[in-house]
């Protein structure tokens, strides 16, 4: 896939950045000059939004030095923060997510996370699984039973983990729930489940209203299928060189890969950083 730097004439006020596979390299490292770029963009009147399937508190842990200048579209759009202030939280009814938890419990090689506003809730302690949990969930609680009693928290998303087989193994299992959930492939290991209409795209639209701007004032970078709706919510969509083909097909622009400093190269070019 070829890449092209965007030649954007619109007045960009919001830049939305996916994390894994986009802003982070394959070793899960931030660009060394990213914090300086956040401050420089804010000084130019441009807000940076981290749009991720990760938990807000995990993002906050990794981005603490610039947290007050960032917007956070976390849990794939089901919870939104302006810095440290919560401005939106989705709430899944217990009656809706209980059958999914009961189903996934019966599948030996899959685990489920209840993603709450205050913490993530898990049952399994498998070492490989806990390593993934450490990456994406800074606040978590281990429970003997996710359902009894129900967690005293707003559950905004379900995340189902299957090591390197999310697309082949998990998506078919969850097909029967598509009339009640948005089922979104979030990476090679994860599938996310939210209420229909809750995704990075709807979250980006909420942020546009919050900031008083429109799609023409917004630029978004992504690499995977949970970024699809976000690309449709902004005029200036940018697929990474390493993007899933289905995502690349809907994006207006291309950037170098996440291992080629792709996001920062485009931002430097576009905003004269």
C-alpha positions in Angstrom: 0.0 0.0 0.0 1.4 3.4 -1.0 1.4 6.3 1.5 0.8 9.9 0.8 1.1 12.9 3.2 -2.3 14.6 3.5 -2.4 18.0 1.8 -5.1 19.5 4.0 -6.3 23.1 3.6 -9.1 22.9 6.2 -8.6 24.4 9.7 -7.9 21.3 11.7 -8.8 21.6 15.4 -8.9 18.0 16.5 -6.5 15.1 15.8 -7.6 11.7 16.9 -5.0 9.0 17.3 -5.4 5.3 17.8 -2.8 3.8 20.0 -1.8 0.2 19.2 -0.6 -0.2 15.7 -0.9 3.5 15.0 0.8 5.9 17.5 2.7 3.1 19.3 5.4 1.1 17.5 5.4 -2.7 17.5 7.3 -2.6 20.8 4.5 -0.6 22.3 6.6 2.6 22.5 5.5 6.1 22.1 7.3 8.4 19.7 10.0 10.2 21.7 8.8 13.6 20.7 5.1 13.0 21.1 4.7 14.9 24.4 6.4 17.9 22.9 4.0 17.6 19.9 0.9 17.6 22.1 2.0 20.8 23.8 2.9 22.4 20.5 -0.4 21.5 18.9 -2.4 22.8 21.9 -0.5 26.1 21.5 -1.7 26.2 17.9 -5.3 25.6 19.0 -5.4 21.9 18.0 -6.5 19.3 20.5 -5.1 15.7 20.5 -7.5 12.9 21.2 -6.3 9.4 22.1 -8.9 7.1 20.6 -8.3 3.6 21.9 -9.8 0.3 23.0 -7.7 0.6 26.2 -9.0 1.6 29.6 -8.9 5.3 30.4 -6.7 4.6 33.5 -4.2 2.7 31.4 -4.0 5.6 29.0 -3.6 8.0 31.8 -0.8 5.9 33.3 1.2 6.0 30.0 0.4 9.7 29.1 0.4 11.3 32.5 2.8 14.2 31.6 0.4 15.5 28.9 -2.9 14.2 30.3 -4.3 17.7 31.0 -3.9 18.6 27.3 -5.4 15.5 25.9 -8.9 14.2 25.2 -9.4 10.5 25.8 -11.9 8.5 23.8 -11.3 5.2 25.7 -12.8 1.7 25.6 -13.6 2.2 21.9 -15.8 5.2 22.5 -17.8 4.0 25.5 -16.1 6.4 27.9 -14.8 9.9 27.2 -12.6 12.3 29.2 -11.3 15.8 28.7 -8.1 15.5 30.6 -9.2 14.2 34.0 -12.9 15.2 33.7 -15.4 12.5 32.6 -17.8 13.9 30.0 -19.5 10.6 28.8 -19.9 7.1 30.0 -22.0 4.3 28.4 -23.8 1.8 30.7 -24.6 -1.7 29.6 -27.6 -3.3 31.4 -26.8 -6.4 33.4 -29.5 -8.3 31.7 -27.8 -7.7 28.3 -24.2 -8.7 29.2 -25.0 -11.7 31.5 -25.7 -14.2 28.7 -22.4 -13.2 27.0 -20.4 -13.8 30.1 -22.1 -17.2 30.7 -21.4 -18.2 27.1 -17.7 -17.2 27.0 -17.1 -19.0 30.4 -17.8 -22.2 28.5 -15.1 -21.6 25.9 -11.7 -22.9 27.1 -9.4 -20.6 25.2 -11.3 -17.4 25.7 -11.6 -15.0 28.6 -13.9 -12.0 29.2 -13.4 -8.6 30.8 -16.1 -6.4 32.2 -14.9 -2.9 31.5 -16.3 -0.6 34.1 -16.0 3.2 34.7 -13.9 2.7 37.8 -12.1 -0.6 37.0 -11.9 -3.7 34.8 -13.2 -7.0 36.3 -11.8 -10.4 35.5 -12.1 -14.0 36.7 -9.1 -15.7 35.1 -5.4 -15.7 36.3 -3.7 -17.3 33.3 -0.2 -15.7 33.1 -0.4 -14.9 29.3 -3.8 -13.4 29.9 -2.7 -11.3 32.8 0.2 -9.9 30.7 -2.4 -8.6 28.3 -4.5 -7.3 31.2 -1.4 -5.4 32.5 -1.0 -3.7 29.1 -4.6 -2.5 28.7 -6.1 -2.2 32.2 -4.3 -0.3 34.9 -7.2 -0.6 37.4 -8.6 -4.0 37.7 -10.3 -6.3 40.2 -10.1 -10.1 40.3 -13.5 -11.6 41.2 -14.5 -15.2 41.8 -17.7 -14.5 39.9 -18.3 -11.6 37.5 -22.1 -12.0 37.7 -22.9 -12.9 41.4 -23.2 -10.3 42.8 -23.2 -7.9 39.8 -20.3 -5.4 39.9 -21.2 -2.1 41.5 -20.0 -0.1 38.5 -21.2 1.2 35.2 -20.1 -1.5 32.8 -19.4 0.3 29.5 -17.9 -2.5 27.4 -17.2 -6.2 27.2 -13.8 -7.3 25.9 -13.2 -11.0 24.9 -9.6 -12.2 24.7 -8.3 -15.1 22.6 -4.5 -15.3 22.0 -3.8 -14.3 18.3 -7.2 -15.8 17.2 -9.7 -13.2 17.9 -10.9 -12.8 14.2 -11.0 -16.6 13.5 -12.2 -17.9 16.9 -14.1 -15.2 18.7 -16.0 -13.4 16.0 -17.9 -16.5 14.9 -18.8 -17.2 18.6 -20.3 -13.8 19.0 -22.3 -13.7 15.8 -25.5 -14.4 17.6 -25.2 -11.2 19.6 -25.0 -8.8 16.7 -28.6 -7.8 17.1 -27.9 -6.5 20.6 -24.3 -5.4 20.5 -21.8 -3.8 18.2 -19.2 -6.5 17.9 -15.8 -5.0 16.9 -12.5 -6.6 16.1 -10.0 -4.7 18.2 -6.8 -6.5 17.3 -5.4 -10.0 16.8 -6.2 -10.9 20.4 -9.3 -8.9 21.3 -13.0 -8.4 20.3 -15.0 -5.6 21.9 -18.7 -5.5 22.5 -20.6 -2.3 23.1 -24.1 -1.0 22.7 -25.1 -0.4 19.0 -24.2 3.1 18.1 -21.3 3.2 20.6 -17.9 3.2 18.9 -15.0 5.5 18.1 -17.0 7.2 15.4 -19.9 8.1 17.7 -17.4 9.2 20.3 -15.6 11.4 17.8 -18.9 13.0 16.9 -19.6 13.7 20.5 -16.2 15.4 20.9 -16.8 17.5 17.8 -20.1 18.7 19.4 -18.3 19.3 22.7 -15.6 21.4 20.9 -18.0 23.1 18.6 -16.4 21.9 15.4 -17.3 19.7 12.5 -15.9 16.7 10.5 -13.9 19.0 8.2 -12.0 20.2 11.3 -11.0 16.7 12.3 -8.1 14.4 11.3 -8.0 10.7 12.5 -5.3 8.0 12.3 -5.9 4.3 12.7 -4.9 0.8 11.6 -7.6 -1.7 12.6 -11.3 -2.4 12.2 -12.4 -0.8 15.4 -11.3 2.4 13.8 -13.7 2.1 10.9 -16.5 4.3 12.3 -14.0 6.9 13.4 -12.8 7.3 9.8 -16.4 7.9 8.7 -16.8 10.6 11.4 -14.1 12.9 10.0 -13.2 14.3 6.7 -9.4 13.7 6.9 -9.0 9.9 7.6 -5.5 8.5 7.6 -4.7 4.8 7.4 -1.3 3.6 8.5 0.8 1.6 6.1 0.3 -1.4 8.3 -3.5 -1.0 8.4 -6.0 -3.8 7.9 -7.0 -3.7 4.2 -10.7 -3.0 5.0 -9.7 0.1 6.9 -7.2 1.3 4.3 -10.0 1.0 1.7 -12.2 3.7 3.4 -9.5 6.2 4.3 -8.6 9.3 2.2 -4.9 9.4 3.1 -2.0 7.0 3.9 0.8 7.4 6.4 4.0 5.4 6.9 3.7 2.5 9.3 3.7 2.7 13.1 7.3 1.4 13.0 8.3 4.2 10.6 7.2 7.0 12.9 4.2 7.5 10.6 1.9 9.6 12.8 4.6 12.0 13.8 5.9 12.4 10.3 2.5 13.4 9.0 1.9 15.7 12.0 5.2 17.4 11.6 4.4 18.0 7.9 0.9 19.2 8.4 1.4 21.4 11.4 5.0 22.6 10.8 6.1 21.1 14.2 
